[in-house]
Amino acid sequence: MLAAATSFFARTNISQSYNIGGPSLNGSRSSTPGPSGPSTSALPTAAAHAPPFNVGPWRVQSATHKTTGKRVSVWSADKRSQEMDRMGPASRERTIEVLKAEASALSRLRHPCILEMVEPLEETRNELIFATEPVISSLHLSIPGSFQYTPLVELDEIEIQKGILQVCKGLSFLHTSARTIHTNLTPEIVLINSAGDWKISGLGLTIALSAPGGGSTRWEFPTFDGRVSPYTQRSFDYMAPEYALDEVLDPASDMYSLGCLMYAVHCKGNPPFKNHGSISSLRENAGKPLTGMERLDPDLRTLLGALIGRHPQNRPSPGSLPTHAFFSSLPISTLNFLDRSNFAAKTREEKISFMKGLMGVLDKFSEGLRIRKILPSLLEEMKDTQLLPYILPNIFAISQILSSSQFATLVLPGLKPLFVLKEPPANMLTLLDNLQMLQEKTEKPVFREHVLPLVYNALDSEHAVVQERALRCVPDLCDSIDYAEVQGVLFPRVALVFTKTRILSVKVATLHTFLAMVKTLDQTSLTQKLVPLLSKIRTKEPAVTMATLAVQEATGMKVDREAVATLVLPQLWAMSMGPLLTVSQFKRFMEVIRKLGDRVEREHDQYLRDSQRIEDKSSAAANGTSAPSLGGSVDFESLVSNGTALSNGSVATVKADTFIDSSKNWEDDVWGSIFTENPATVDDAHKLRKGHPQQAEPWSWRETNIIFCLQRYTVRFVTYVGPGTT
């Protein structure tokens, strides 16, 4: 029974449970829009929220369940539309009966190639409404070159062949299981869902092959009423000639309609014969040769000639049609093999061989077909962990064409459980090979939380090849993830591998990783963690020794000279004595030792010179005398008055009672030329210090400037030497 018992004055359950027409500005929508109203949704992708479209009197709109978030398509027909108002009472009632019969048939017939009903039909005073699986367009609106073509769905030849085979399977179900003839197969009643599959609808005019009493159903040829919607009448352009000439019911009549549909898809939406609702035209065109097929594939021309033939017994059946040469291409065979009903019956060896070969034919499919049809099938098969090493390369190949949002929605949920699996090792190798793409397609927090554990688990793997592959990923990670993650988590993990491994290739790979990490780690980590770790190496293998040399060289050029002298160079000298080194390898050690030694000598020599100079200046400042100059003596009075130093090395004298002894010049002119003659005397300064300002002569501006400059020099001195220097 239909759910039409809903009160004519109440809102429908569908309108109460779903946000219809896509997300509104405030995130909710509780009322059903008018069937002819404009769409208010902004739809990012066809699969998410397709724009509304019409299928006869039905208005098809995307909707989302308010609680579960499930996506559906809501079909609504307005009983008070202008089209309905133009009909007479009888025609209007007949139209509503056909629409109700269509919804009733969809609720009864369940098949992958029949449109799936989600919510049953509800009827109010103003409308009929029900919900189905998400659909994005009808075939009528998707035929390239047709008058009403909308580019939401792009059909290439592979998509068309796949869709025709799906319609053929649906007809086979109707004929054999439901014992029903469709009688009105047209492009308008074929719907394309969000996965790109073709689904049969328009079941309001179906006829049972047998009458309720057991006999054959009697056929009465209908008349075409121009005042009634063509959707609720049988189209004479797609009707088999035996309906008019022989007045018989035969399942092969649907195959004639399928042939006309195939012709229209390849000929810009035009049927092979336009009968304009006239039975006489239908009879006249019966058996006429087809025209306009010159550009079509020869196999397609042959198939159309067999389908659109006068006699039903000569037409291919739904069971034999897929074996025709037109459907024997490699891409179609690939899709048939991957179909759920076929793939489940294959052996594991056959599945593995198929997955290996799929990589070579992926480029033969359109991007839409790869995303909508192949990718979901591959993701569904990921439950078999033994197939994962062969499925994952295909998934990542398709993921290259996905946007970040598509990848996060379609692929990442299926990959997350794999990041923590250590077996089989081929899975981890494939994931690690695509680590860069995973990083590009995911947000930074998501990558850190879900993808980075893959690298850590790979470093802990018992398989050397997995560890080496993970180690090769580390340098790129150091450049892209936070330093805290590198220093606190990644480096200790690599160090643990270095400490525990007994495999030479892994040991060398770890050293190569350390070499790449030197530029990222700070000096503290290098001197307190990495260098002591390298000192524990006991093997004398040249491969390990030379790899360690490279790490020590890079470290020695980054840490300070004390660490080089006390930590790095002693290790290098000890390692250079390795008995297995060749002459060239030993020379390489000597080159590095000399280079680092020269650096220590150069920097420490400069350090000692700077320290001596600072010490001399500090002593001079403390004693009230200037330090000896490297270039002779300078008259202090001449110096502060922009004078010239004496060239003969003699010492110029000043008054004995001056505050500062200038018998020796300072190397740096820190005073400037702000002084003039007659600086304050030492006695005056002492009097001021002893708390007897009344006994001291008044401080002049010159004397104040001297004190100010002394303070300024002290600040410069402390800044140069560093805090805490005496």
C-alpha positions as CSV (number, residue, x, y, z in Angstrom):
1,M,0.0,0.0,0.0
2,L,1.1,3.5,-0.7
3,A,1.7,6.0,2.0
4,A,-0.9,8.2,0.4
5,A,-3.0,7.9,3.5
6,T,-1.3,11.0,4.8
7,S,-3.7,13.8,5.5
8,F,-4.2,16.0,2.5
9,F,-3.8,19.0,4.9
10,A,-0.6,17.8,6.6
11,R,3.0,18.2,5.5
12,T,4.6,15.1,4.1
13,N,7.1,13.0,6.1
14,I,9.6,13.6,3.3
15,S,9.4,17.3,3.6
16,Q,9.7,17.1,7.3
17,S,12.7,14.7,7.3
18,Y,14.8,16.1,4.5
19,N,16.4,19.3,3.5
20,I,15.2,19.5,-0.1
21,G,17.0,21.4,-2.8
22,G,20.5,21.4,-1.3
23,P,21.7,23.2,1.8
24,S,20.2,26.6,2.4
25,L,21.9,29.6,3.7
26,N,21.1,28.8,7.3
27,G,21.8,25.1,6.9
28,S,18.3,23.8,7.0
29,R,15.1,23.7,5.0
30,S,11.9,22.1,6.2
31,S,9.4,22.8,3.5
32,T,9.1,21.4,0.0
33,P,9.8,23.9,-2.7
34,G,7.4,24.4,-5.6
35,P,8.0,21.9,-8.4
36,S,8.7,24.7,-10.8
37,G,10.6,26.9,-8.4
38,P,14.3,27.8,-9.0
39,S,17.1,26.0,-7.3
40,T,18.6,27.8,-4.4
41,S,21.5,25.6,-3.8
42,A,25.1,26.1,-4.7
43,L,26.3,22.7,-5.7
44,P,30.1,22.0,-5.7
45,T,29.9,18.6,-7.4
46,A,27.3,16.6,-9.2
47,A,27.5,13.8,-6.8
48,A,26.9,16.0,-3.8
49,H,23.9,18.1,-4.8
50,A,22.9,18.1,-8.4
51,P,20.9,20.9,-9.8
52,P,17.1,20.2,-10.1
53,F,15.8,18.9,-13.4
54,N,12.5,17.6,-14.8
55,V,11.5,14.1,-15.9
56,G,8.1,14.7,-17.4
57,P,5.8,16.2,-14.7
58,W,8.3,15.2,-12.0
59,R,10.6,17.7,-10.5
60,V,13.8,16.0,-9.3
61,Q,15.7,17.7,-6.5
62,S,18.7,16.7,-4.3
63,A,17.9,16.3,-0.6
64,T,19.7,15.4,2.6
65,H,18.2,13.7,5.6
66,K,18.2,16.0,8.6
67,T,19.4,13.4,11.0
68,T,21.5,10.8,9.1
69,G,22.8,13.0,6.4
70,K,21.8,10.5,3.8
71,R,21.5,11.9,0.3
72,V,18.5,11.2,-1.9
73,S,16.6,12.6,-4.8
74,V,13.1,13.8,-4.1
75,W,10.5,13.5,-6.9
76,S,7.5,15.8,-6.7
77,A,4.7,16.5,-9.1
78,D,2.5,19.5,-8.7
79,K,-1.2,18.7,-9.2
80,R,-2.0,22.4,-9.8
81,S,0.6,23.1,-12.4
82,Q,-0.3,24.9,-15.6
83,E,0.2,21.6,-17.5
84,M,-2.3,19.9,-15.3
85,D,-4.8,22.8,-15.5
86,R,-4.8,22.5,-19.3
87,M,-6.1,18.9,-19.1
88,G,-9.6,17.9,-18.8
89,P,-10.7,16.0,-15.7
90,A,-10.4,12.6,-17.3
91,S,-6.9,13.3,-18.7
92,R,-5.8,14.8,-15.5
93,E,-7.0,11.8,-13.5
94,R,-5.3,9.5,-16.0
95,T,-2.0,11.3,-15.7
96,I,-2.1,11.1,-11.9
97,E,-2.8,7.4,-12.1
98,V,0.2,6.8,-14.3
99,L,2.4,8.8,-11.9
100,K,1.1,6.8,-9.0
101,A,1.6,3.5,-10.8
102,E,5.2,4.4,-11.6
103,A,6.0,5.1,-7.9
104,S,4.2,1.9,-6.9
105,A,6.2,-0.2,-9.4
106,L,9.5,1.3,-8.2
107,S,8.6,0.3,-4.6
108,R,7.9,-3.3,-5.7
109,L,10.7,-3.9,-8.2
110,R,14.3,-4.2,-6.8
111,H,17.2,-4.6,-9.1
112,P,20.6,-2.9,-9.5
113,C,19.5,-1.5,-12.9
114,I,16.1,-0.3,-11.8
115,L,15.8,3.0,-10.0
116,E,15.9,2.4,-6.3
117,M,13.1,3.9,-4.2
118,V,14.1,5.2,-0.7
119,E,10.9,6.8,0.6
120,P,7.5,5.7,-0.6
121,L,5.0,7.8,-2.4
122,E,3.1,10.4,-0.3
123,E,0.1,12.4,-1.6
124,T,-1.2,15.8,-0.5
125,R,-3.9,18.0,-1.9
126,N,-1.3,19.8,-4.1
127,E,1.4,17.3,-4.9
128,L,2.8,13.7,-5.2
129,I,6.2,13.1,-3.7
130,F,8.6,10.2,-3.1
131,A,12.4,9.8,-2.8
132,T,14.9,7.6,-4.7
133,E,18.6,7.1,-4.7
134,P,20.6,10.2,-5.8
135,V,20.4,10.8,-9.5
136,I,22.1,13.7,-11.3
137,S,20.5,13.7,-14.7
138,S,18.4,11.9,-17.3
139,L,19.8,10.4,-20.4
140,H,17.6,12.7,-22.4
141,L,19.5,15.7,-20.9
142,S,22.9,14.2,-21.3
143,I,23.1,13.2,-25.0
144,P,25.8,15.3,-26.6
145,G,24.5,17.6,-29.3
146,S,20.9,17.3,-28.3
147,F,18.6,20.3,-28.1
148,Q,18.3,20.0,-24.3
149,Y,21.8,18.9,-23.5
150,T,23.2,19.9,-20.1
151,P,26.9,19.3,-19.5
152,L,26.5,17.9,-16.0
153,V,27.2,14.4,-17.3
154,E,29.8,13.9,-20.0
155,L,29.2,10.7,-22.0
156,D,32.0,9.1,-23.9
157,E,31.7,5.9,-25.9
158,I,32.7,3.7,-23.0
159,E,30.1,5.3,-20.7
160,I,27.5,4.8,-23.4
161,Q,28.3,1.1,-23.9
162,K,28.4,0.5,-20.1
163,G,25.1,2.2,-19.7
164,I,23.4,0.3,-22.5
165,L,24.5,-3.0,-21.0
166,Q,23.0,-1.9,-17.7
167,V,19.7,-1.0,-19.3
168,C,19.9,-4.4,-21.0
169,K,20.3,-6.1,-17.6
170,G,17.3,-4.2,-16.3
171,L,15.1,-5.3,-19.2
172,S,16.2,-8.9,-18.7
173,F,15.0,-8.6,-15.1
174,L,11.7,-7.2,-16.2
175,H,11.1,-9.8,-18.8
176,T,12.2,-12.9,-16.9
177,S,11.7,-12.2,-13.2
178,A,8.9,-9.6,-13.2
179,R,7.3,-11.0,-16.3
180,T,6.6,-7.5,-17.5
181,I,7.2,-5.5,-20.7
182,H,8.2,-1.8,-20.2
183,T,6.6,-0.6,-23.5
184,N,7.9,2.9,-23.2
185,L,11.7,2.8,-23.1
186,T,13.0,6.3,-24.1
187,P,16.0,8.4,-23.1
188,E,13.8,10.4,-20.7
189,I,13.1,7.5,-18.5
190,V,16.7,6.4,-18.2
191,L,18.3,8.1,-15.1
192,I,22.0,8.5,-14.4
193,N,22.9,8.2,-10.7
194,S,25.8,9.8,-8.8
195,A,28.0,6.7,-9.6
196,G,27.3,7.1,-13.4
197,D,25.1,4.1,-13.6
198,W,22.1,4.0,-15.9
199,K,18.8,3.1,-14.2
200,I,15.4,2.3,-15.7
201,S,12.4,4.3,-14.4
202,G,9.1,5.3,-16.0
203,L,7.4,2.1,-15.0
204,G,3.9,3.6,-15.0
205,L,3.0,2.1,-18.4
206,T,4.4,-1.4,-18.0
207,I,2.2,-4.4,-19.1
208,A,2.3,-7.8,-17.5
209,L,2.9,-10.7,-19.9
210,S,0.2,-12.7,-18.5
211,A,-3.3,-11.7,-17.3
212,P,-4.4,-12.3,-13.7
213,G,-6.5,-15.3,-14.9
214,G,-3.5,-17.0,-16.5
215,G,-4.0,-16.1,-20.1
216,S,-2.1,-13.7,-22.3
217,T,-2.6,-10.0,-21.8
218,R,-4.7,-8.4,-24.6
219,W,-3.1,-5.4,-26.3
220,E,-5.1,-2.4,-27.3
221,F,-3.3,0.2,-29.3
222,P,-3.5,3.6,-27.5
223,T,-4.3,6.9,-29.2
224,F,-1.9,9.8,-28.7
225,D,-3.5,12.8,-26.8
226,G,-1.6,16.0,-27.4
227,R,-3.1,17.6,-24.3
228,V,-1.5,15.1,-22.0
229,S,2.1,15.0,-21.0
230,P,4.1,12.8,-23.4
231,Y,5.8,11.2,-20.4
232,T,2.5,9.5,-19.4
233,Q,1.9,8.2,-22.9
234,R,3.8,5.7,-25.0
235,S,6.2,7.5,-27.5
236,F,5.5,6.5,-31.1
237,D,9.1,7.4,-32.0
238,Y,10.4,4.5,-29.8
239,M,7.5,2.0,-30.3
240,A,8.1,-1.3,-32.0
241,P,6.1,-1.7,-35.3
242,E,4.4,-4.9,-34.2
243,Y,2.3,-2.9,-31.7
244,A,0.6,-1.2,-34.7
245,L,0.8,-3.9,-37.3
246,D,0.4,-7.1,-35.4
247,E,-1.2,-6.0,-32.2
248,V,0.8,-8.4,-30.1
249,L,2.8,-8.1,-26.9
250,D,6.4,-9.4,-27.1
251,P,9.4,-8.8,-24.8
252,A,11.4,-8.2,-28.0
253,S,9.5,-5.0,-28.5
254,D,11.5,-3.5,-25.7
255,M,14.7,-4.4,-27.6
256,Y,13.4,-2.4,-30.6
257,S,13.0,0.5,-28.2
258,L,16.5,-0.1,-26.9
259,G,17.8,0.0,-30.5
260,C,16.1,3.4,-31.0
261,L,17.5,4.7,-27.8
262,M,21.1,3.6,-28.9
263,Y,20.5,5.3,-32.2
264,A,19.4,8.6,-30.5
265,V,22.4,8.6,-28.2
266,H,24.8,8.4,-31.1
267,C,22.8,10.8,-33.3
268,K,22.3,13.9,-31.1
269,G,19.1,12.8,-29.5
270,N,17.2,12.1,-32.8
271,P,15.3,8.8,-33.0
272,P,15.6,6.8,-36.3
273,F,12.1,7.6,-37.3
274,K,10.0,10.6,-36.2
275,N,6.3,9.5,-36.2
276,H,4.9,12.6,-34.5
277,G,2.3,10.6,-32.5
278,S,0.8,9.2,-35.7
279,I,0.0,5.5,-36.0
280,S,0.0,5.7,-39.8
281,S,3.6,7.1,-39.8
282,L,4.6,4.3,-37.5
283,R,3.2,1.7,-39.9
284,E,4.8,3.4,-42.9
285,N,8.3,3.5,-41.3
286,A,8.2,-0.1,-40.3
287,G,10.9,-2.0,-42.0
288,K,12.5,1.1,-43.7
289,P,16.3,1.1,-43.9
290,L,18.1,3.2,-41.3
291,T,19.9,6.4,-42.5
292,G,22.4,8.8,-40.9
293,M,24.7,6.1,-39.6
294,E,27.6,6.7,-42.0
295,R,29.9,7.9,-39.2
296,L,29.1,5.2,-36.7
297,D,31.2,2.3,-35.8
298,P,30.6,-0.7,-38.2
299,D,29.8,-3.0,-35.3
300,L,27.3,-0.5,-34.0
301,R,25.6,-0.2,-37.4
302,T,25.2,-3.9,-37.6
303,L,23.8,-4.1,-34.1
304,L,21.3,-1.3,-34.8
305,G,20.1,-2.9,-38.0
306,A,19.4,-6.1,-36.0
307,L,17.6,-4.3,-33.2
308,I,15.5,-1.9,-35.2
309,G,14.2,-4.6,-37.5
310,R,10.6,-5.3,-38.5
311,H,10.4,-8.8,-37.0
312,P,10.8,-9.4,-33.2
313,Q,12.2,-12.8,-33.6
314,N,15.2,-11.5,-35.4
315,R,16.3,-9.1,-32.7
316,P,19.0,-9.9,-30.1
317,S,17.7,-10.8,-26.6
318,P,18.8,-9.1,-23.4
319,G,20.9,-12.1,-22.7
320,S,22.7,-12.3,-26.0
321,L,23.3,-8.6,-26.6
322,P,26.4,-8.3,-24.3
323,T,28.2,-10.8,-26.5
324,H,27.9,-8.7,-29.6
325,A,31.2,-7.5,-31.1
326,F,30.2,-3.9,-30.4
327,F,30.6,-4.6,-26.6
328,S,33.9,-6.6,-27.0
329,S,36.3,-3.7,-26.4
330,L,39.0,-4.0,-23.7
331,P,37.5,-1.2,-21.5
332,I,34.1,-2.7,-21.6
333,S,35.5,-6.1,-20.8
334,T,37.4,-4.5,-17.9
335,L,34.2,-3.0,-16.5
336,N,32.3,-6.2,-16.8
337,F,35.1,-8.1,-15.0
338,L,35.1,-5.5,-12.2
339,D,31.4,-5.6,-11.8
340,R,30.5,-6.8,-8.3
341,S,28.5,-9.8,-9.5
342,N,31.4,-11.1,-11.6
343,F,34.4,-10.1,-9.5
344,A,33.2,-11.9,-6.4
345,A,33.2,-15.2,-8.3
346,K,36.8,-14.9,-9.5
347,T,39.7,-16.7,-7.8
348,R,42.3,-14.7,-6.0
349,E,44.9,-15.4,-8.7
350,E,42.5,-14.0,-11.3
351,K,41.9,-11.0,-9.2
352,I,45.6,-10.4,-8.7
353,S,46.2,-10.7,-12.5
354,F,43.4,-8.3,-13.2
355,M,44.7,-5.7,-10.7
356,K,48.1,-5.8,-12.3
357,G,46.7,-5.3,-15.8
358,L,44.3,-2.6,-14.8
359,M,47.1,-0.1,-14.4
360,G,47.8,-0.4,-18.2
361,V,44.2,0.4,-19.2
362,L,43.2,3.1,-16.8
363,D,44.1,5.9,-19.2
364,K,41.5,4.5,-21.6
365,F,38.7,5.6,-19.3
366,S,37.5,9.1,-18.8
367,E,38.3,10.9,-15.6
368,G,34.6,10.8,-14.6
369,L,34.4,7.0,-15.2
370,R,37.5,6.4,-13.2
371,I,36.2,8.4,-10.3
372,R,32.6,7.4,-10.3
373,K,32.8,3.7,-11.4
374,I,36.3,2.2,-11.0
375,L,37.5,3.9,-7.8
376,P,34.4,2.8,-5.7
377,S,34.8,-0.8,-6.9
378,L,38.5,-0.8,-6.0
379,L,37.8,0.7,-2.5
380,E,35.2,-1.9,-1.9
381,E,37.7,-4.7,-2.6
382,M,40.2,-3.4,0.0
383,K,38.6,-5.6,2.6
384,D,40.8,-8.4,1.3
385,T,44.2,-7.6,2.7
386,Q,46.0,-10.0,0.4
387,L,44.8,-8.0,-2.6
388,L,45.9,-4.7,-1.2
389,P,49.4,-4.6,-2.7
390,Y,47.8,-4.9,-6.1
391,I,44.8,-2.7,-5.5
392,L,46.6,0.3,-3.9
393,P,48.7,1.2,-7.0
394,N,45.5,1.6,-9.0
395,I,43.8,3.6,-6.3
396,F,46.8,6.0,-6.1
397,A,46.9,6.3,-9.8
398,I,43.2,7.5,-9.9
399,S,43.8,9.7,-6.8
400,Q,46.2,11.8,-8.8
401,I,43.3,13.4,-10.6
402,L,41.3,14.0,-7.4
403,S,41.1,17.3,-5.6
404,S,42.1,17.4,-1.9
405,S,38.5,17.5,-0.8
406,Q,37.6,14.6,-3.1
407,F,40.5,12.6,-1.8
408,A,39.6,13.3,1.8
409,T,36.0,12.2,1.2
410,L,36.4,9.3,-1.2
411,V,39.8,7.7,-0.5
412,L,41.3,8.7,2.8
413,P,38.6,6.9,5.0
414,G,39.5,3.6,3.4
415,L,43.3,4.2,3.7
416,K,43.3,5.2,7.4
417,P,43.1,1.6,8.7
418,L,46.0,0.6,6.5
419,F,48.4,3.1,8.1
420,V,48.7,1.0,11.2
421,L,49.1,-2.4,9.5
422,K,52.5,-3.9,9.3
423,E,51.6,-6.9,7.2
424,P,52.0,-7.6,4.4
425,P,55.1,-5.5,3.9
426,A,54.1,-4.7,0.3
427,N,51.3,-2.6,1.6
428,M,53.6,-0.4,3.6
429,L,56.0,-0.1,0.6
430,T,53.2,1.1,-1.7
431,L,51.9,3.6,0.9
432,L,55.4,4.9,1.5
433,D,56.0,5.2,-2.3
434,N,53.0,7.5,-2.3
435,L,53.7,9.4,0.9
436,Q,54.3,12.7,-0.9
437,M,50.9,12.5,-2.6
438,L,49.3,11.7,0.7
439,Q,51.0,14.8,2.2
440,E,49.8,17.0,-0.7
441,K,46.2,15.7,-0.6
442,T,45.7,16.0,3.2
443,E,45.5,18.8,5.6
444,K,48.5,19.2,8.0
445,P,46.8,18.1,11.2
446,V,45.3,15.1,9.4
447,F,48.6,14.1,8.0
448,R,50.2,14.3,11.4
449,E,47.5,12.4,13.1
450,H,46.8,9.6,10.6
451,V,49.6,9.4,8.0
452,L,52.8,10.0,10.1
453,P,52.1,6.8,12.1
454,L,52.7,4.9,8.8
455,V,56.3,6.1,8.8
456,Y,56.8,5.3,12.5
457,N,55.4,1.8,12.0
458,A,57.6,1.3,9.0
459,L,60.7,2.2,11.0
460,D,59.6,-0.4,13.5
461,S,59.1,-3.0,10.9
462,E,61.0,-6.3,10.9
463,H,61.5,-6.1,7.2
464,A,64.7,-4.3,6.2
465,V,63.3,-3.2,2.8
466,V,60.5,-1.4,4.6
467,Q,62.8,0.3,7.1
468,E,65.1,1.5,4.2
469,R,62.1,2.8,2.3
470,A,60.9,4.7,5.4
471,L,64.3,6.1,6.0
472,R,64.4,7.6,2.5
473,C,61.1,9.4,3.3
474,V,62.6,11.1,6.4
475,P,64.5,14.0,4.6
476,D,61.4,15.3,2.9
477,L,59.4,15.1,6.1
478,C,62.1,17.2,7.9
479,D,61.4,20.0,5.4
480,S,57.6,19.9,5.8
481,I,56.6,18.9,9.3
482,D,57.0,20.9,12.5
483,Y,60.5,21.0,14.0
484,A,59.1,19.8,17.4
485,E,57.9,16.7,15.6
486,V,61.3,16.2,14.0
487,Q,63.3,16.8,17.1
488,G,61.0,15.0,19.6
489,V,59.6,12.1,17.7
490,L,61.1,11.5,14.3
491,F,64.8,11.8,15.3
492,P,64.5,9.4,18.3
493,R,62.7,6.9,16.0
494,V,65.6,7.0,13.5
495,A,68.1,6.8,16.3
496,L,66.4,3.7,17.7
497,V,66.6,2.0,14.3
498,F,70.3,2.9,14.2
499,T,70.9,1.4,17.6
500,K,69.0,-1.8,17.2
501,T,69.7,-2.8,13.6
502,R,72.3,-5.5,12.8
503,I,71.7,-5.2,9.1
504,L,74.5,-3.4,7.3
505,S,72.3,-1.8,4.6
506,V,69.9,-0.5,7.2
507,K,72.8,0.9,9.3
508,V,74.1,2.8,6.2
509,A,70.7,4.0,5.3
510,T,70.2,5.4,8.8
511,L,73.5,7.3,8.5
512,H,72.4,8.7,5.2
513,T,69.2,9.8,7.0
514,F,71.3,11.4,9.8
515,L,73.3,13.3,7.2
516,A,70.1,14.8,5.7
517,M,68.8,15.7,9.2
518,V,71.9,17.6,10.2
519,K,70.7,20.8,8.4
520,T,67.4,20.5,10.4
521,L,68.6,19.7,13.9
522,D,69.9,22.4,16.2
523,Q,73.4,22.4,17.7
524,T,72.2,21.1,21.0
525,S,70.6,18.0,19.4
526,L,73.8,17.5,17.3
527,T,76.3,17.7,20.2
528,Q,74.2,16.1,22.9
529,K,72.5,13.4,20.9
530,L,73.8,12.7,17.5
531,V,77.6,12.9,18.1
532,P,77.5,10.7,21.2
533,L,75.3,8.2,19.2
534,L,77.9,8.0,16.5
535,S,80.7,7.5,19.0
536,K,79.2,4.1,19.9
537,I,79.8,2.6,16.5
538,R,82.0,-0.4,16.8
539,T,81.9,-1.9,13.3
540,K,84.9,-1.3,11.1
541,E,83.0,-1.9,7.8
542,P,84.1,0.8,5.3
543,A,80.5,1.5,4.2
544,V,79.5,2.4,7.8
545,T,82.8,4.3,8.4
546,M,82.6,6.4,5.3
547,A,78.9,7.2,5.9
548,T,79.7,8.2,9.5
549,L,82.5,10.4,8.1
550,A,80.0,12.3,6.0
551,V,77.7,12.9,9.0
552,Q,80.6,14.0,11.1
553,E,81.8,16.4,8.5
554,A,78.4,18.0,8.1
555,T,78.1,18.1,11.9
556,G,81.5,19.6,12.3
557,M,80.7,22.5,10.0
558,K,77.6,23.3,12.0
559,V,78.4,22.9,15.7
560,D,80.8,25.3,17.6
561,R,84.6,24.9,17.6
562,E,84.7,23.4,21.1
563,A,82.4,20.5,20.1
564,V,84.5,20.0,17.0
565,A,87.8,19.9,19.0
566,T,86.5,17.8,21.8
567,L,83.9,15.5,20.2
568,V,84.1,15.3,16.5
569,L,87.9,15.3,15.7
570,P,88.8,12.7,18.3
571,Q,86.2,10.3,16.8
572,L,87.5,11.0,13.3
573,W,91.1,10.3,14.3
574,A,90.0,7.0,15.9
575,M,87.9,6.0,12.9
576,S,90.7,6.9,10.4
577,M,92.8,4.1,11.9
578,G,90.3,1.5,10.6
579,P,92.2,-1.5,9.2
580,L,89.7,-2.0,6.3
581,L,90.0,1.4,4.8
582,T,91.6,1.9,1.4
583,V,94.2,4.5,0.7
584,S,91.7,6.8,-0.9
585,Q,89.3,6.4,2.0
586,F,92.1,7.2,4.5
587,K,93.0,10.3,2.5
588,R,89.4,11.4,2.6
589,F,89.5,11.2,6.4
590,M,92.6,13.3,6.4
591,E,91.0,15.9,4.2
592,V,88.0,16.2,6.6
593,I,90.3,16.3,9.7
594,R,92.4,19.0,8.2
595,K,89.4,21.0,7.2
596,L,87.8,20.8,10.6
597,G,91.1,21.4,12.3
598,D,91.7,24.5,10.2
599,R,88.3,25.8,11.2
600,V,89.1,25.2,14.9
601,E,92.5,26.9,14.5
602,R,91.2,29.9,12.7
603,E,88.2,30.5,14.9
604,H,90.0,29.8,18.2
605,D,92.9,32.1,17.2
606,Q,90.4,34.8,16.4
607,Y,88.7,34.2,19.7
608,L,92.0,34.4,21.7
609,R,92.9,37.7,19.9
610,D,89.5,39.2,20.6
611,S,89.7,38.0,24.2
612,Q,93.2,39.6,24.7
613,R,92.0,42.9,23.1
614,I,89.0,43.0,25.4
615,E,91.0,42.1,28.4
616,D,93.5,44.9,27.7
617,K,90.7,47.4,27.2
618,S,89.0,46.3,30.4
619,S,92.3,46.6,32.4
620,A,92.9,50.1,31.0
621,A,89.4,51.2,31.9
622,A,89.7,49.8,35.4
623,N,93.2,51.4,36.0
624,G,92.4,54.7,34.4
625,T,95.1,54.2,31.8
626,S,94.8,53.4,28.1
627,A,96.1,50.2,26.7
628,P,99.2,50.2,24.5
629,S,98.5,50.8,20.9
630,L,99.8,48.7,18.1
631,G,100.6,51.7,16.1
632,G,102.3,54.1,18.5
633,S,101.1,56.7,21.0
634,V,98.4,59.2,20.5
635,D,98.1,62.5,22.3
636,F,94.8,62.3,24.2
637,E,94.1,66.0,23.8
638,S,94.8,65.7,20.1
639,L,92.6,62.6,19.9
640,V,89.6,64.2,21.5
641,S,90.1,67.4,19.6
642,N,90.3,65.5,16.2
643,G,94.1,65.7,16.4
644,T,96.7,63.5,14.8
645,A,98.6,60.8,16.5
646,L,102.3,61.3,16.9
647,S,104.3,59.4,14.3
648,N,107.6,59.1,16.3
649,G,106.1,57.0,19.1
650,S,106.7,59.7,21.8
651,V,104.2,60.2,24.5
652,A,102.5,63.6,24.6
653,T,102.0,65.0,28.1
654,V,99.0,66.6,29.6
655,K,98.4,68.4,32.9
656,A,99.3,66.3,36.0
657,D,96.0,67.0,37.6
658,T,93.7,65.8,34.8
659,F,91.0,63.3,35.6
660,I,92.1,60.8,32.9
661,D,95.6,59.7,32.1
662,S,96.0,59.8,28.3
663,S,99.7,58.7,28.0
664,K,98.6,55.8,25.8
665,N,96.0,55.9,23.0
666,W,93.1,53.4,22.6
667,E,92.7,51.5,19.4
668,D,89.1,52.5,19.0
669,D,88.0,56.2,19.0
670,V,85.0,55.7,21.3
671,W,85.0,59.2,22.7
672,G,84.2,61.4,19.8
673,S,85.2,65.0,19.6
674,I,82.8,66.5,22.1
675,F,85.5,67.6,24.6
676,T,87.4,70.8,24.8
677,E,90.2,71.8,27.1
678,N,90.4,71.9,30.9
679,P,88.7,68.7,31.9
680,A,87.8,68.2,35.6
681,T,90.6,67.5,38.0
682,V,91.0,64.4,40.0
683,D,90.8,66.3,43.3
684,D,87.5,67.8,42.3
685,A,86.2,64.4,41.4
686,H,87.3,62.9,44.8
687,K,85.7,65.7,46.6
688,L,82.4,65.0,44.9
689,R,82.7,61.3,45.6
690,K,83.3,61.9,49.4
691,G,80.0,63.6,49.7
692,H,81.3,67.2,49.9
693,P,79.8,68.8,46.9
694,Q,80.1,72.2,48.6
695,Q,83.9,71.9,48.5
696,A,84.0,71.0,44.9
697,E,84.0,73.4,42.1
698,P,80.7,73.4,40.1
699,W,80.5,70.7,37.4
700,S,80.7,72.2,34.0
701,W,79.0,70.8,30.9
702,R,82.4,69.6,29.7
703,E,82.9,67.5,32.9
704,T,79.4,66.1,32.6
705,N,80.1,65.0,29.1
706,I,83.3,63.2,30.1
707,I,81.3,61.1,32.7
708,F,78.6,60.5,30.1
709,C,81.1,59.2,27.6
710,L,82.7,56.9,30.1
711,Q,79.3,55.4,30.8
712,R,78.6,55.1,27.1
713,Y,81.8,53.3,26.5
714,T,81.1,50.9,29.4
715,V,77.8,50.0,27.7
716,R,79.5,49.4,24.4
717,F,82.2,47.3,26.1
718,V,79.6,45.1,27.9
719,T,77.7,44.7,24.6
720,Y,80.8,43.6,22.8
721,V,82.2,41.2,25.4
722,G,78.9,39.9,26.6
723,P,76.9,39.8,29.9
724,G,78.8,38.8,33.0
725,T,82.3,39.8,31.7
726,T,84.6,41.4,34.1
